[in-house]
């Protein structure tokens, strides 16, 4: 086995790894990019954001057809052609992946699972690579929850849904986060009977309760049975079906379904790395343990970015982290990650969810005193004329200076409005400035001005 030397070795070729490689190459560094033997492209393009949103778009359009009746448009019977949706998804994935693969192949690539053999060296395939610095960006992997008997019943993951050409007649979903909520609505609109189990008191545990409550109402309106505060402890097979047994504050609750969708969180992918040999602190639960500058707390040669950090799994945050890690790796004064600028996120249900900046929960945890106001979507004319009056906009401003620190939106077009919300927070706008800012009429963006007026 020959030995090669580089300034930087990036382990992982997904969003964070690619961003790290791009930043390092722009700085003129000698780099090598290490990736496993699976297909190139990364989770976002192949099995995550892009294919999932392509499939979920069908459920959104089905909802728009339902609205058409309310505004006087007769559409006839609606049929969702699942094989056609999957064919379209595959074509779009091929399109997106083609460009990314071309970009990745511009780099020196080492194929194979990387493992540390020394604090400054890894082996990948038949290559031994010694580097001055490393960026670990191996991402995360789906893990089955600890449910007795789960291995004996039919289960699927979000990746499996993206290849499904026949809709099940019934689905039990374990996990009420973004993946569970989005696919619960998707399957319900495919006319499946859906039961969604969430162990927390409300859906979307990382957001404020009013957001989860609004999403729950939307899912239940579509026929989803939502069971919160449920600890799913056992699974049994009943012929071709799965039966889940859960304990709730109201007693036992069961669900029988053709398949079980495992929509619990992913865990950092670190098992193959042999972190102890590389003197890198971390494990499945914590991911790679880093300081504020994304440097390993135990090996100063090693940095990390993306889902392997066990943070909220967001593509834009992964790209930011990858760039920062590669820059800090060679910086005389490494810069701390400004995560508060990158915590905005979205949920592709109907109505949509967009959360920019901080939540009320995050403000309390950080000791930030805020004032909060909320307005219903129905306060603006655009919502009424377009049958989009469901939902609300909430704004958080600092108690001391009135600066906007968070905006939560549950409404149609929330995701497209998130750009303005992020910009207001990022540029330190006050509630008064937002209230006085021009907004076109009639638009949903007027809701931002309306809620700001309440905080002036």
URBELTA-V923255 format. One record per backbone hydrogen bond with DSSP energy under -0.5 kcal/mol. NH is the residue of the N-H (numbers start at 1). CO is the residue of the C=O. If there is no record, write none. Layout:
nh/co
NH/CO
NH/CO
//
This chain:
nh/co
4/128
6/130
7/30
8/30
9/133
10/8
10/32
11/9
11/135
12/10
12/34
14/137
18/14
19/15
20/16
21/17
22/18
23/19
24/20
25/21
26/22
27/23
28/25
29/24
31/29
32/8
33/108
34/10
34/32
35/110
42/39
46/42
47/43
48/43
50/44
51/44
52/48
53/49
54/50
55/51
56/52
57/53
58/55
59/55
60/56
61/57
62/58
63/59
64/60
65/61
66/62
67/63
68/64
69/65
69/66
70/66
70/67
71/67
72/69
73/68
74/72
75/73
81/79
82/80
85/81
86/82
87/83
88/84
89/85
90/86
91/87
92/88
93/89
94/90
95/91
96/92
97/93
98/94
99/95
100/96
101/97
102/98
103/99
104/100
105/101
106/103
107/104
110/33
112/35
115/123
116/273
117/121
118/121
121/118
122/129
123/115
124/127
127/124
128/2
129/122
129/127
130/4
130/128
131/120
132/6
133/7
134/301
135/9
136/303
137/11
137/135
141/267
143/265
147/145
148/146
148/233
150/147
152/149
153/150
156/260
161/157
162/158
163/160
164/161
171/193
172/259
173/195
174/261
175/173
175/197
180/263
181/177
182/178
183/179
184/180
185/181
186/182
187/183
188/184
189/185
190/186
190/187
191/188
192/187
193/169
194/192
195/171
196/225
197/173
197/195
198/227
204/176
207/204
211/208
212/208
213/209
214/210
215/211
216/212
217/213
218/214
219/215
220/216
221/217
222/218
223/220
224/219
225/194
226/224
227/196
227/225
228/226
229/198
229/200
230/198
231/229
231/247
232/230
233/231
233/245
234/245
235/148
236/243
238/241
241/238
242/257
243/236
244/255
245/234
246/253
247/231
248/251
251/248
253/246
255/244
257/242
258/170
259/170
260/154
261/172
261/259
262/156
262/260
263/174
263/261
267/141
268/284
269/139
270/268
273/270
274/271
277/274
278/274
279/276
280/275
281/279
283/287
287/283
288/308
289/281
290/288
291/295
294/291
296/302
297/289
302/299
303/134
304/294
305/136
308/305
309/306
310/307
314/312
318/314
319/315
320/316
321/317
322/318
323/319
324/320
325/321
326/322
327/323
328/324
329/325
330/327
331/328
337/292
339/337
341/338
342/339
345/355
347/353
349/347
352/411
353/347
354/409
355/345
356/354
356/407
358/405
363/359
364/360
365/361
366/362
367/363
367/364
368/363
369/367
371/397
373/395
375/393
377/391
378/389
379/376
380/377
383/380
384/380
385/381
386/382
387/384
388/383
392/410
393/375
394/408
395/373
396/406
397/371
398/403
399/369
402/398
404/429
405/396
406/396
407/356
408/394
409/354
410/392
411/352
414/411
417/413
418/414
419/416
420/417
421/417
422/418
423/419
424/420
425/421
426/422
427/423
428/425
429/424
431/402
434/430
435/431
436/432
437/433
437/434
446/443
447/444
448/445
449/445
450/446
451/447
452/448
453/449
454/450
455/452
456/453
//
